[in-house]
Every structure is written in C-alpha cells, then in structure tokens.
Amino acid sequence: MYSFGIPPYCIESPELKRFTPYFSVTRLPRFSALHQLYYDPNIDNKNLAQKWLMQAQVSPQAWQFCWALLSPDKVPEIQYFGASALHTKISRYWSDIPTDQYESLKSQLFSQIACFSSGSKMVLTRLCVALASLALNTMPEAWPGAVAEMVRVFQEEGGGVDGRARCLALLELLTVLPEEFQTSRLPQYRKGQVRGALGREWGSVCPLLQQLLRRTDSPGAVKARVLRCLSSWVLLDVPLSESESLVHDCFSALPDPELFDTAVEAIVNAISQPDSQRYVNTLLKLVPQVLALQDQLREAVQNGDMETCHGICRIAVTLGENHSRTLLEQVDHWQSFLALVNMIMFCTGIPGHYPVNETTSSLTLTFWYTLQDEIMSFESDKQTVYLQVYRPVYFQLVDVLLHKAQFPSDQEYASWSSDEKEQFRIYRVDISDTLMYVYEMLGAELLSNLYDKLGRLLTNAEQPTSWQHTEALLYGFQSIAETIDVNYSDVIPGLIGLIPRININNVQLADTVMFTIGALAEWLADHPVMLSSVLPLVLQALGNPDLSVSSVSTLKKICRECKYDLPPYATNIVAVSQEVLIKQIHKTSQCMWLMQALGFLLSALPVEEILRNLHSLITPYIQQLEKLADETPNPSNKLAIIHILGLLSNLFTTLDISKQDDESVEGSAPPVKATPPSPGPNPVVVVLQQVFALIQTVLSKWLNDSQVVEAVCAIFEKSVKTLLHEFAPMVSQLSEMLGQMYSTIPQASALDLTRQMVHIFASETDHFPPIKALFELVTSVTLSIFQQGRGCGRDGPYRLGRADKNMLCLMPLSSLDAKAVFHCGVLSLKFPEAPTVKSTCLFFTELLPHCSDVPPLARIVQDDGKLLVQAVLEGIGGGASRSLMDQFAEVLFCLNKHCFSLLAVWLKEALQPPGFPSSRVTAEQKVTFSQQILRERVNKRRVKDIVKEFTLLCRGLHGTEYAAEY
C-alpha cells in the first residue's frame, strides 16, 4: 500500500477519531459507512454517513485508505469514493506530500488509470482528475512536459490493456486536464504559470487529435471523445489559427448524428474565445462552412428535428455575435456576411411556437443587439453605408419578431402547460426588449410602419382579422412606448383613435390593449383631450378579474401622469374603484395599487373634494375595522385587519396635495382645475386623527403580533414620508403611542417609525420635547433588552444600530445613559449576526465625527474608546466573518480621523498582550499593522486593504489558495 509521511500537525477531528476503527487495516473489508451511504434506506443514516465520510475524505488517513478502496475486488461505488478521496487530498492538501514522493504518486496514478481503463467509467474519470490535479500542482517546474509524457505512457504497449481502452483513457485524461485547471484552487500567480505551461503543451495534443479524428477506422466513441477533448482545450485560449484544421474537421463531423452535439460544442467553444477575433483569415474561411450548413438546417426544420436546428443555429449565432465587427469591416466579403445574417434571420423566424414547437429562435435575439451596436458605433460615413444595407434587414426582423410573438389559437394555447406559458411570456418580453432596441436604429419610421399595418388590419372589412395579429402589432407599439419617448410621434393620435375600434374578445388582446394605454400615459398627459377615448375602456376592464394586473396598473399610471386633467372624471373613477374593491375582484397586491392610483387622483382635487371622496372611500373599511376590533383575535380577522391597514397605507403613500404647486413650478401641466392647498390640516392628517382612537383599540388587542403592529406602523411611516412637516399636528400623540407600544412589547417596526420621526422632526423646536422623550424611552428600553440578555437578534442591536445624524445629536442632549448606549454598541460588534455588526459599525462611524462638537460624547469616547478598539480588533482577529472587514476598517478609519492621538495609544495597549487578537500573528506583524493604520488618515480604500491583509494573517490564510479565491 502506498504511504506518505504525514506531517504531525495533520490531526483528524474528534468526531472522526471516534470512527477511526473503520479505517484500521484489519477492518477495511467492512466499509460500514460506505455501505450505509449507498444502501441504507433510512435517510438520516445516509446523511450521517455522508457527513462522516466527508470528514474521513480530508483526514490524514485518507492517503492510506484510498488505495485500499481502489482494490479490484471492491464494487464501483466504493472504488469511486477511494478515487474521490485521492483527488480531494491532491487538490486541497498538496502541501502534505513530500517532494521526493511526487514521482511515486504519479506512477501509482498512471498504474491505476491503466487498470481502470477497461473498468468503471466513473472511477476512471475521478482517477484522471486526480492525475490532472497532480500535473497542475507540479507544472512546469517539477513535471515539465507533463502532457507529452501522458501521451507517451499511454501509447506504449503493455499492461494487458487493449489499444482502444488505452486510447480512450488517454483522451479522458487530456479532456479533464483543462477542466480541472478551470476549477482549480491554484493561487493567482500559479494560475498564470500553469496556463502558460498548458498552452505550450498544445503541440503534443493537436497532432494526436487530428490523427484520431481523420482515421477512417477510428470508432465513433473515440471520435466523440476527441471532439470533447478539443472542446476542453480551446477554452484555454488556444489560438484559433492553431486549432483551425481541427475546427474544419468538426464541420465534417456534423452530418454524423452520433458526433453532432460534441462537434457543435467544439466549434462554438473554439470560435467564441475572446482572442479568436485576431485571426481574420481563419474567420473568413469559417463563414462559407457555416453557410454550407443551410441545407442541413432546412432539412432539420422540415423533419421537426429541433436538436439539429438548435445546434446549427448556435454555430451561426456564435460566429455572428462574437465577430460582427470583424466581419463587417471586411468590405470585400460583405455579401457572405449578409448571407450569414440572413441565415440567422431564418433561425429567428423558424416555424412553430416557442417553446412548444421550437426552441431555437430565442438563441438569436442577442445577435441582433450586437450587430446593431457594432453598426451604430462606426463613424458616420461608414455607418451610412451599413445602414443602407441593414435597415431593410431590421424592418424584416420586426415583421419576423411580431409574427413569433403571436399567440397560438385559443385551443392550442389552452393545451399548453403552465411552464410552457411562462416560458412563452418570458420569450415575448425578450422580443419586446429587442423591438425597443431596434427603434434606436429605425426611429419614427418603425412606428409609422406598425401604425399603417394596424390601420389596414382594423379598417379592412372584407378580410377577417385574427386577434393574434392585432395583439402582436399592439404589443410592438407597447414595447417601444414603454421605454422610448414617443411624445413627438405623429402616429400616436391615430393609434389612440384606433384602439376603441378593436374588437376585444380575448383576454390576451385585452391585456395588451390595457398595457399599451398604460405605456402611453405620459403622452396622454400632454394630450388630455384623448383621455375620453381610452379611460372608459380602462374603467370597464377594471371589473374583469382576468385583467386585474393590466387594468389596475394602467389606471395607476394614468392617475399618476394625468392627475391634473382627471378632476372631470374623478367621480366616475372613484365610484368604479369602490365598486371593484367592495366586490373583492382583485387580489391584495392589485387592491394596494388601486389605492395608490386613487391617492394620485385625489391629490389634484380641492381639499373639500378630497375629504368628501375620502369619507365615501374609506368609511366602509373603517366600519369593518371597528367590527374586527371588537372581535376576539383569530387568524381570519387578523388577515382582514392587515388588509384594511394596508389599503390605508397605500392610499396615504400617494395622496400628497403639497406637490400641486411644485408640479406647476417644474413646468408640467399646470393645475388649472386644482385649488391651492388649504391652510388647514392636511386631509391625510384629518383622517388619521379621526381613526387614531380606533387604531389604538386595534393595537391594544394585537400588540403582541408583529405583523399587525408592522401594518399599523406602515400607515404612519408612509404618511410621514409623504407629508413630511405637514404631519406635524400628529407628532405629539403618535410619539406617545409609539412610546407605549415599544415599552410594552418592543418591536422592530416601532423602532423604524421612531427613526423616521426623529429624522424629520428632531430639529424643530415645537416638536423637540415629544421627540426627545420618545427617543429616550426607546433607547432606554433597548438598553434594558441588552442588559437582560434578550433581543440579541434582529430586533435589538440591529435596529439600534440604524441610527442617523439626528438621533446621534439627540443622544448626548437627552437624559439617557449615553455611556450605556456606547457599551451597547461595543457589545453588538461581537454578535454573530452580520446585519447587526454592519449596522453597529455604521452607528459608530456616524457617532465618532461628533466628538469634537459634543463634549459629553467626547468624554465617553475618551474613557471607553479602548473597548471599541479591542472589539474591532477581536473581530478582525477572527471573531467575525471576513465579509465584515470593510465595516471594521471604516470604524478604524473614523477613529484615526477624529481621535488620532487616542487611537495610537489604544492600538499599542490593545495589541500588546500575547495571542491577541490571534496567536498566529507575531509582535512585529502587530506593530506593522498599527503603523500602517495610523499612517492612513485620507485613503479609506488603503485602510480596508490593510485590514484584509491583517485578518488573513490572524486566520492563518495569508498566501493560501482559499484567500486568493475570496
């Protein structure tokens, strides 16, 4: 049995030690854990065995037992585990192997691969991967010419292994070598060395692959393996000029059904390498070969052979997408490139409905983006020439895409699975994005083209119109209008005039009509006279649950963009909306959108009308809420309460009369019909004051339910964000209620609302007393949570850490124990939850700059700053996740900037004890770290780099492949 001298520091885990008897030589035949993993029907036993085997695989004993597991008398599953263990040890624990045993290990692996060349394929592959890993770790110094030696060893006769098996084993080894390189954990500097060494080995691989691929007596399995090997090697950026002849051989293999897939993969990989654009002559030779595949492509389409269509399309698109600019610039070959573009157009318009009858057309969409980008990037004179050639192509593309976007017949669509329908929806979104992009090239002429077709379609009484055709043309308009400014298009008035003429007898068509109107909302704001043509359609659709998303989102867009032109329609809009809300036609999310739409609408009305509409709109919900508040809490009425509170929240989110004057100043439609805001209370405040007692009643019964409390807080939080200082009349009573809520049962949503209130009102003299009292109470309660050891998760320090400057200014001025707050923050830095630590670091970076202007705070930092530094160093030393190092670095940077002289003392004292912050760093390394930090008072990025390097030293990871990957 092969044996290695294992360094004494490689000691297995205690859990593994308990099971060591599994691996004593005398008990190897039992293989209890492996048997349990593969054959025990109990899933818990399987999981336990798997966990233990994973530990065993990385243990020092694995160097010995892996060879025993590869014994010929073992079943393949056991042999596979042995080979996997061997690969794990070589790839992750290479440093365990003494240099004088490299040759012995290599010989053992060659021998085992030879043995398994006629055995289990999965074991052979793992052994090849193990040898590949060994080669990567020893190239180029310890094993120069590794690939050449592999080829030589396996071409030699002997060992009782037939030539075909040896050939396949060699090809497997050569295939996995580049793949193992791509996934290896080599340090970055080694990766560059090894990549160069592998590149030099291509000279040994290429002739072998050519010979095997061109021999007429080569079995299909060998040729397939050759193609796989080529596909693997070209990913190492093998120059296209050096693989050219093999790529041509791949084209010759495409007619063979057994080789088709692997040949496609090899061609695609070869021509998609970034460096391949340098080899113009080779690329020009490839174009005719791709064009020659058109007969095979058409035959595949006729036969319904989607796999062949897909493969040929991949080749054509890869060539066009990766090399559009290069091929465009070859003006002497413009006709061949145009032929390639037309071939890709054929693939885009391939017959059938995606994804049921074809799956190829979606591959081409990115090509059209790329080609357009390249054409538009040329200087103007060249661009003009290219546009003459390719504008007609893109007009054809629009027709093809709109045809592909058409829905199938109702009967066929009903037979599709939900997954197929979802894929088709995503496909149409991709087409929509492409059409929007094409507009940049074709401009207004594209909209005119679509309008002319739609007009002919809707006004031709002699020829029956399919709804699918109409829907697709409208979808084209919608795709462009959603993201492109069409306000100056002369065809939009005609389109708005055509929409009422559409015979809407299908849900999909109705949806697209709604979305098209919504996409034109900004245009309608500039042309309000056209609202009367489309608004009735939207309100009618609002009552159809099948059009829920499209109708509600369209109404919301219209109410947002056209609100100053909607007062004449307001009564009707509110009435229809109330009706559908009462009938519960829409799902919860659409109900919330509808309330937002009504908020936009009401914002443009006179205050008296707002109050009147609010009264009629929310009275039924208030009455329902009163009834629910009297009931005994249960899951059913909880959902109803949250729903009602959500409706109010979303209404108040968009109901903002203060923006009436702002809108007119900014130059949008002047609020001719809107009166200036009343000097009295804001309508939202009036309503909130009326329902405040009811909300308190609801809270009294549901205070221990975080979802209900969150819904209540959301009403006020959204109102505060919308109204800002107009919320002032409610500051006092809301502050009191918040304090009572948080004192009784501290919850995160109450903390967030407190933060919002402090942010807006802390600097106002009139509201300072209640805000100050609320801040002190909330902070005091939070501190008590710390002292009692509760709330150490998300609702405790995480929320306290989310402080802003107003809260920090309040802290020293209040009567709370500021020192306790500081200690609370220090404690939070040691918590395991990353969000908590991040928020606490933010707290300190906001707090420390105030040392100079707030004397009480300066005293606290002076007295206890060393505790903060120690906590930060403890986290850097390994006590916190490496993902948090940037946050710790920012605290150190802030201390250095605002407390420089103190930080120098604190760092010296904190780093003095041996073993702190880690036993892996020396006293010299700690001094260097301290000096580096103190030198950087301007460059925060440099401080972060210093901290990251020091934390690697503390964790014993500096210079490791794991650190390089991070």
N, C-alpha and C positions, 0 to 999 in steps of 0.2 A: 504494500500500500504506500502511495506517495505521502510524504510527510514534510512539513515545514517547521522551521524553528520559529515558534510564535513568541513575539515579544512579551515580556511579563506583564505589561500594562493592559494586554487584551484579556480582560476578565469578563466572563459572562454575567448576565443579570441574575439576581437572586431567584427570580421565578424560573429562569432556565436551569439554574443549578439544581432545583428540586427534581427536574426531569432528566438530569444527566444520565441516569441508567438507560434511557432509551438508546443512547449512543455509545455505550460500552461495547467493545468488540464482541463480547460473548452474547450480547442480546440483540445484535443488529438484525437477525432474521425476523424478529417480531414486528418491527416497523409499526408499532401500535398507533402512533399519531397519524401516519400517512393512511393507514387503513381506516382510521376514524374519519379522516377528512374526505376520503373518496367513497366510502361505502356505508358509513353510519347514517341511517335515515333521520336521526334527530338533529335538527338544525342547530340547536345550542351546542351540541357536542362537536358539530362541524366547525362552528365559529371558534370554539375553544381550541380545537386542534389547529385551525388555521393561524390563530394568534400565536400559539406556541411555536408552530413550525416557522413562522416568520422570524421569531426571535432566534430560533435554532439556526436559521439560514445565515444570520450575521454573527453567530458565535464563533470563537476560535476553533471549536471542534469541527466546524463545517469543512475546514481544509482537509480533515481526515475522512469524515463520513461520506462526503460527496462522491469519492471514488468508489466506496463500497456500494453505494446506491446505484452506480452505473453498471454493476455486475450483470453479465448476460442472462443470469437466471432470474432477474427481477422483472416484474411487469413494467410496461412502458410508463405508467403513471409515477412509479417510484423512481425509475430512471430519469424521468423528466425533472422531478424535484431535485435529484442529485446534480443534473446539468445546470438547473437554475441557480442552485446554491453556489456552484462553481463560478458562474457568471457574476453573481452578486459579490462574491469575495474579490474577484479580479477587478471589477469595475469600481467598487466602492472602498475596498480595503487594500489597494495595490501596495501601499507602504508596508503592509505586513510581510511582503515577500522579499527575502534577501536577494540581492542582485546575482549572487552566484547560483541561484536556483532557477533563474529565468529559462535557461536552456532546457533544464529537466522538465519544467512545467510545459514548455512549448512542445517538447517531444511527446509527453503524455497526451496532450490535446490532439496532436496530429494522429496519434495511435487510436485514440477513442473515436475521432471523426471517421477514420478508416473503418473501424469496427461497425459503426452505426450507419455507414453509407448505404448498406443494404438492409438496415433495420428501421426502427421507428422514425418517421419523418420529423415529428415534433421534437424528439430528443436530439436528432442530428442538427436541427436548426439552432437549438439552445447551445449545443457544443460549438457550433460555428460562431455564434455570437460571443461565446466566451473567448475563443481564439482571436476573434476580431478585436475584442476589448484588450487582450494582451498585446496585440500588434500595435494598437493605438497608444498604449502606455509605454511601448519600447521604441517606437519610431521617432526620429530616424536614427538616434544615437546607438541604442543597444541592438536594434534589429534593422539595419539598413537593407533595402531591397527585400522587404517582407513579402510583398505581393509576388515578386519574381520567384522567391523561394516556395511560396504556396503553390504556384503553377508547376514548378519543377517537381515538388514532392508528389503531387497528385497525378502527374503524367508518367511517373515511374511505375513500371510493372511490379507486381509482388503483393504480398499480403493476402493472397487468395480472394481479392476483390475484383470483380469484372470491370472492364474499362468503362462501360456506361454508368455504373454506380459511382465509380471514382470521378467521372466527368461531372455528374450531377452534384456530387458532394463539393467539388471544387467550385462549381458555379454558385452553389448555395453560399459557400464561404465568401466568394467575391461579391455576392449580392448584399450580404448583411454587413460587410465591412464599411461601406459608405453610410449605410443606415445607422449603424452603431456610432459612427462619427457624429452624425447629425444630432443624436440624442445623448451623447456622452457628456459627462460632467467635468471634462478637462478644463483647467484654468484657461483664461482667455489667451494668455501668451503661448500656451502649449497648443491651443487650437490652431493658431496661425502656423506654427511649425509643422504640425501633423497634416494640415490641409495642403501645405506645400509639398510635403513628402508624398502624400497620396496622389497629388497631381503629377508628380514625376513617375509614379508607378503606372499611369495610364498606358504608357508604351508597352508594358507587359500584358495588359488586359485586352487592348484593342485587337491585336492580331489574333488572339485566341478566339474572341467573339466573332470576328469576321470568318475565320476558318470554320467554326461550328455552324454558323448561320448559312454559309454558302454551300456546305457539303450536301449533296443530294441524298446521302444515306443517313443524315442526322435525323434521329427520331423527333417527332413533334414535341415530346416532353423536353428534349434538350433545347430545341429552338425556342420554346416558350421560356425556358429558364435563361437562355441567352438574352432574350428581349427584356426580361425582368432585370437582369444584371446591368444591361445598358441603361435602362431607366434609372437605376440606382446611382450609377456612376456619373451620369450627366448632371445630376443635382449637385455635384462637387464643382460646378462651373467648368467642366471640360470644354475647351474652345470648340465652337461649332465646326470650325474648319477641320479639326482633328477627328470629329465624330461624323463628318459629312457622309462618308461612304456607308457607314453603318446605318445612318438615318435613311439613306436611299434604299438599303436592304429592308428596312422596316416597311417602307411603302410596298415593296414587293411581297411582303408577308400579309398585307391587309386582305387579299382575296381568300385566304385560308381562315375559315370560321374559328378554328381552334387557336389561332395565333392573333386574331383580330384585336381583342381587348388589350393584350400586352403590347402589341405593336403600336396601337393608338397611344397608350400611356408613354411609351418610349419616345415617340415623335413629339408629343405635347411637351414632355419634360425637356427634351433637347432644344426645341425652338423657343421655349418660354424663359430660358435663362437670361438674366439681365445683360450679360456680356455678348449675347449672340447677335445683337444689332450691329456689332462692328464688322460682321462678315457678310457684307452686302452681296457679293457674288454668290455665296452659298445660298443666301435667302432668295435671290432671283432664280436660282436653279430649282428651289423648292416650290415656287409658285406654279409652274406647269404641272408638277407632280400632284399638287393639291387639286388643281383644276381637272386633272385626269380622273379624279375620283367621282366626278359628277354623274357618270353613267351608273356607277355602283350605288350612289346616293339615290337616284331616281328609282332604280330597281327596288331598293330597300323601302322607299316610300310606297310604291305600288304593292309590295308584299306585306306591308304593315310591320316591317322589321325595325322596331323602334331603337333597338340596341345599335344596329349598324348606322342608322340615321344619326343617332346621338354621337357616336364615335367620329364619324366623318365631319360632322358639324364642329366638334371640339377641335379637330385639326385646323379646319379653315378659320375658325374664330381665333384660335391661339396665334396663328400666323398673322392675321389681320390686326388683332388687338395689340399684340406686342411690337409690331413693326410697321404700323400705319405710316408714321412719319418717314421712316427709311424708304419704304416702297413708294410713297407719294413723291419723294424727291427724285426718284429715278424716272425722269420725264420721258426717256426713250422707251420705257416699259409701261406707260400709263394705261395702255389697253389691257394688259394682262392683270394689272391691279384692279382695274374697273371690273374685269371679269370675275376676280375673286370677290369683290364687293357684291356683285350680282348673285354669286353663289351663296354668299351669306344671307342676302335678301331672300333667296329661295328657302333657306333654312328658317328664316324668321316667319315666312308665310306658309310653312309646311302644313298640309291639310290636317284637319282634326281639331278637336277642342282640348286645350291644355287643362288639366293633366291627365285626362281620361284616354284620349286617342293619340296624344303625342306629348313628349316631354322635352323636345329639342329646342323649340323656338325661344324659350327663356334664356338659353345659353348665349344668344346673340345680342341681347339688349345692351350690355356693357360695351360691345364693339362700336355701336352707333354713337355712344357718348364719346368714346376715344377718337374715332375718326373725325367727328365734328370739332373736338378740341384741337386736334392737330391742324385741321384746315383753317380754323379761326386764329391760330397762333402764327400763321405766316404773315410776312409783311404784305401790305395792301395790294401791291401789283400781282404777286403770286396768288394771294387769296382770291382776287377777282377771277383769275383763270380757273382755279379749282372750283369756285362756286358755280361757274358756268357748267362745269361737268357734273357736279354733285348735288346742286339744288334740285334738279329733276329727280335724282335718286331719293332724296329725302322726302319729296312730295309723294313719291311712290311708297316710301316707308310708312308715311302717315296712313295711307289707304290700307296697307297691309296690317298695321298695328290695330286700326279701328275694326278691321274685319276679325282679327284674332281676339279682340276684346268683346266681341258679340257673345251674348248668352246663347246656349243651345235652345232647342224647343222646350216648352214647358214640361212636356212628358219626359224628355231625356234628362232635363235638369233635376226633375223630381226623383230620378233613379240614382243620382249621384250620392255618394256617401258624404257625411258632414266634413270629413277630412278633405275630400276632393273639392268640395265647395269652398273651403277655407283656402286651399292652395290656389284655386282659380281667383279668389278675391285678392290674394297677395300678388298674383300674376298681373291682374288688372292695375293694381297700384304701381307695379313696376312699369307697365305700359304708360300709365299716367305720368310718371316721372320722366319717362323718355320723351313723351309729347311736349311736356313743359320745356324740356331741354332743347328739343328741335325748334321750338318757337324762336329761340335766340338766333337761329340761322335763317329761318323762313320769314319771321316777322309777321306784320299785319296781313300779308298775303295768305298766310295759313288760315287765319280766322275768316277771311273772305271766302276762301276755298271751302271751309267747313260750312259756312253760312249758306253759300249757294247750293251745296248738296242737300242741306237740311230743308231749305226753302223748296227746292224741287220735289223733295220727298213728301212734304206736307201739303203741297198745293196740287200735286198730280192726282186728280180724282179718278183717272182711268186705271191706273196701276195700283193694286192693293199694296199697302205698306206694312212690312213686318215691324213689330215693336222693337225687335232686336236691333234693326238697322237705325231706327230713330234714336234709341237709347245710346248706341255706340257713338253717334255723332254728337249728341248732347254731352256724353262723357268726355269727348275730346275738348269741347268748349270748357267744361268744368275743370279739366286737368290744367288747362292754360290759365284760366281766370283765377284759380285758387292762389297762384303764386306770382303771376305777371300782372303788372298794372295795365288794365285794359280800358281805363277811363277815357282814353282818347280814340278808341276804336270806333269807326263809323258803322260797324255791323251790329254792335250790341243793342241799339234801339230796335233794329229789325228782329234780333233774336228774342228780346223781351216780348215783342209783338207776336212772334210765332208760338211761344210757349203755351198760351191759352188755347191754341188750335190743336195741340197734341191730344190725341185720344188716349187718355191714361187709363188703360185697362189691365195693368200688370204692376205688381209690387216693385219689381226691379226698375221698371221705367219710372214709376212714381218716385222712388228713392232718388234716382238720378236727376229728375226734374227738381226735386227739393234741394239737392246738393248744388245744382247749377245755380239756382236762385240765390242760395247762400253764398256761393262764390262771387256773385255779382253785387253783394250787399254794399260794398264801398262805391260802386258805380251808381247804385240806386240812391245813395246819399247825395250824389252830385246831380241826380236827375229824379227828384222826388215825384215828379208828375207820373212816373211809370209805376209807382208803388201800387196804385189801384189795379194794375193789371195782374200783379202776381201775389199780393197779400191775401186775397180771398182763397187762392189755391193753397197757400201755406196754412191758413186757419182751418180750411176743410181737411187737410191732411193731418192736422193735429189730433183729430178724433179717431184716427186709424192706428191701432196698436202696432200693426206691421210696419208703419212708417215712423215709429217713435223717435229713433235716433235722428233721422234726416230732417223730420219736420221741426222737432224741438231745437236742434242745433241751428237750423236755418232761421227760425224765429228769433233766437238769441242773437245771431249775427245782425239781423235787420234791426232789432231793438237797440243794439249797441251802436251801429253805424248810422242809423237814420232816426235816432230818438227825437230830434228836434222837428222832424216832419211827421211824426206819428200821432200828435195830440188828436187830430180829427178821427183817428182810428182807435184811439186808446180804449174807449168804452167797449168796443167790439172785441178787441184783443183780450182785455181783462175778463170779459164775460165768457169767451170761448175757453180761455185758460182755466178759469174757475171751474167750468163745467167738466173739463177733462181731468182736473185734479180731484174733484169730488167723486167722479166715476172711477178713479184709480185706474185709468187706462194705461199709464206709463209706469215703468219701473222706477225705483228710488232715484237712480242717478239722473234720469231724464226729468223727474219731478224737480230735482235741485237745479238743473239747467233752466227749466221753465221759470222757476222763481228768480233766477238771475236775470232772465230776459225781462221779467216784469219789473225788476229793480231798475234796469236801464230805462225802460219805458216811463216809469213813474218819475224818474229823476228830472225829466224835462217838463213836467206839469207844474202849474201853480200849487203852492203849498196846500191850499184848501182842497184842491182836487186830489192831491196826493193822500191827504188824510182821509178823504172820503173813500177813495179806492182801497186804501189800506184797511179801513174799517170793514168794508164788504169782503175783502180778500182773506183777511186773517181771522175774522170773528168766528167762523166755523171751527177753525183749528184751536182757537183759544177756548171755546166751549168744550171741545173734545178733550183738551188738555186738563181743564178743570175737572171733568168727569174722571179722567185717568188718575188725577192726583188724589182723588178720594178713594180709589180702589186699593186693595191690598196688592203690594208689589208681586208681580209674576212675570215670567219671560215674555208673555204675549203683550201685556201693556207696556213693558219696557221697550220693545221694538217700536210700538206706536209712539211713545214719548220721544224716543230718539229721532224718529222720522219727522215729527212736528217741529222739534227744536232745530233739526237740520233745514227744514223749509224756511224757518225764520232766519237762520244764519245766512243762507244763500240769498234771500231777499235783501237783507241788510248789507250784504257784501257789495252790491252794485247800486244800491239806492243812495245817490250822492248828489244833492242839489247844489253843493258848493262849487261844482265844476261847470255850472251853467255859464258863469262869467268867464271862466278860464277858457272854455271851448271857443267862445266868440273872439276872445283876445288872440287865440292861437290861429285864427283865420279860417276855421271850419265853418260849417253852416251856422249863421247867426241864429240864436234862439228867438226868432221873431215872435213866436207864439208863447214863449215861456216868460213868466214874470220873474223878477229878481228874487233871491231868497228872502224870506220873511225875517224881520228882526227877532221874531220869537224863537222858541226852541225848534230844533231840527225835528222833522216828522218821525225819524227813527227814534230819537230820544223820547218823544211824546209817547210812542207805542211802548218802548221799553219801560218807561215809568209806569204805564198802565198795567203792564203784565209782570212787573217786578215782584209783587207780593205772591203771585201765582208761581213764579219760578222758585221763589224761596220755599213755597209749600212743596213743590216737586222735590227740591233738594233735601228737605227735611226727611223725606221717606227713602231717597235714593242716594244719600250721601256716601254710602259705602260701595257704590257701584261706579267704577272708574269710567265706564262708557257713558253713563248718563251725565256724570259730572263733566266729562270732556265735552259732551254736546251742549251743556249749559254754558260752559266757558267759551265755547266756539262762538255763540251768539254775541257775547260781549267783545271777544277778541276781534272778530271780523268787523263789528261796528266801530270799535276804537280805531282800527287800521283805516277804515273808510272815512270816518268823520273827523279823526284827529282831534283838534282842540274844540270842535263843536260838540264833542262828547262830554264836555266839562260839567254840565248840570248833574251828571250821574256819578262823578268821581267819588264823592263822599260816601254815598250809600253802597256803591259797588265795592269800594275799599273795605267798608265794614263787613259786607257779606263775604268777601274773599278771606278776610282775616278769620271769621267764624268758621268758614269751610276748612281752611288749612289747619286751624287749631284743633278741630275735631278729628278729621281724618286727612292727613297730608297727602295730596295727590299732585302728579306732575302737571296736569293741565292748569291747575290753580297757580302753580309757580310760573308757568309760561305767561298766563294772563297778567300776573303781578309784574313780571318783567316788562311786558308791553305798556302797562300803566305807568311804571316808573320812567320808562324811556320817553314817554310823551309829556307827562305832567310834573316830573320832579323839579324841573327848573321854573315852574310857575308859582309865584308867591302865594296866590289864592288857594292853591291846591297842595301846597307843601305839607301842611300838618297831617291830613289823612294819608298821603302817600308815604310820608316818613313813618307814621305809626304802622302802616301796613308792612313796610319794608322791615322794620324792627321785629314785628311779630313773626313774619315768615322766616326771617333769619334765625330768630331765637328758637322757633320750633324745629327748624332744620338742624341747628346745632344740638338740640336735645336728642334728635334721632341719632346723631353720631355718638353722643355720649352714652346712649343706651345700647349702641351696637346694632341699631336697626337701620333699615333703608340703605344698605350698603350697595345696592344695585342702581338701577336706572333712575329711580325717583329721589335719590338722596344727593350725593355729591355731584352727580352728572348734571342735575338741574341747577344746583347752586353754582356750579362752575360756569354756567351760561350767563355770566354777568356782562353788563355793558357799562359804559363810562358813567352814565347817570347813577347807576346802582353803586358803583365804586366811590363816586363822590359823596353819596349819601352815607356810606358806611362809617367813615370817621366822625360824621356830624351827628350820628344817632347815638342813642344811649346803650346800644347793644355792645356785647363784649367783642370788640374788633379783634383782640388777640385770639379769642376762641375761634373766630372765623378764619384767621390766618392758620392756626393749628389744624383746623378742619381741612383746609386746602392741602396742607402738608400730608396729612393722613390720606387724603384722596389720591395723592400721587402713587401710593403703594397698593391701590386697589387693582384687582385683576382685570376689570372691565376696561377695554381700550377707550370707549367713548367717555367714560368717567375721567380717565387720565388726560385725554385730549382736552376736555372741557376745563379741567383744573389748570392745566398749563396755560390755556387761554386766559383764565381768571388771573393768574399771576402776571402774565405779560401785559394785561390791562391795568393791573394794580400797581406794579412797580414804578411806572413813569410818574405816579402821583406822589412819590416820596418827597420830592423837592417842594411841592406846594401844599402838602397836608402834613403838618408837624406830628399829629398823633400817629399817622401811618408810618412816618419816618422812624419814630421811636420803636414801633413794633418790629419793623424790618431790621433795625439795628440790634434789637435784643434777640430776635429769633430767626434772623436770616440764615444763620448757620444750619438750622434744622432743615430749611428749604434746600440748601445746597447739598446736605447729606442725603435727603430724599431723592433729589435729582441724580446724584452720583450712584445711589443704590440702584435706581432704575437702569442707568447706563451700564452699570457693572454686571447686569444680567437679571435684575429683578423684574424687568418689564420687557415686553415684546420689542423686537428690533424695529417693528413698524412705527414705534412711538419715538424713535430717536430724534426726528426733526423737531418734535414738540419740546423735548427736553433741551435740545440745543437752543431753541428760541428763548426758553427761560434763562439759560446761562448767558445768552447774548444780551438779554434785557438787564440782567444783574450787572453785567460788565459795563453796560452803557450808563446805568443810573446809580450803581453802587460800587464803582470800580475799586476803591481802596479797601472797602469791606470785603469784597469778593476775593481779593488777593489773600487776605488773612484767612477767610473761611476755607478756601481751597487748600491752603497749606495745612491747616489744622485737620480738615476732614480727611485728607489723603494720607496723613501721617501714620495712622495705625496700620500695622502689617495685615495683609489679607483683605483690606478694604480699598476699593469696592469689589475686588476679586483677588483670589490668591494667584491668578495666572499672570498678573502684571507686576513688574519689578518697581522698585522705588524710583529708578531712573526714568522709566516709562511714565510714571505718575507725574514726576517733575516736568517732563517734556510736555505732557498733556496740559498741565496747569499753565505753563509758559505760553503755549500756543493759544489757549483760550484767552488769556489776558491780553495778548497782542492784538486780537481781532475785535475792534470796537465799531467797525464800519461794515465789514463784509460778513453778512449773516450766512451766506452760502458756504463760505470757508469754515465758519464755526460748525455748521452741520456736517461737513466732511470730516472735521477733526473728531467730532463726537462719534461718528460712524466708525471711523478707524479705531478709536479707543475702545468702543464697545466690542469690536471684533477681537481685539487683544484680550479683553476681560473674559470673553466667552471661549477663548482658545480656537477661534475660527479664522484668525488673520492669515491670509495667503491660501486658504483651503478652496477647493472647487465649489463647495457649498456657498461660501461667502461670495465668490465670483459670480455665481448664478443669481444671487439675491437681488 
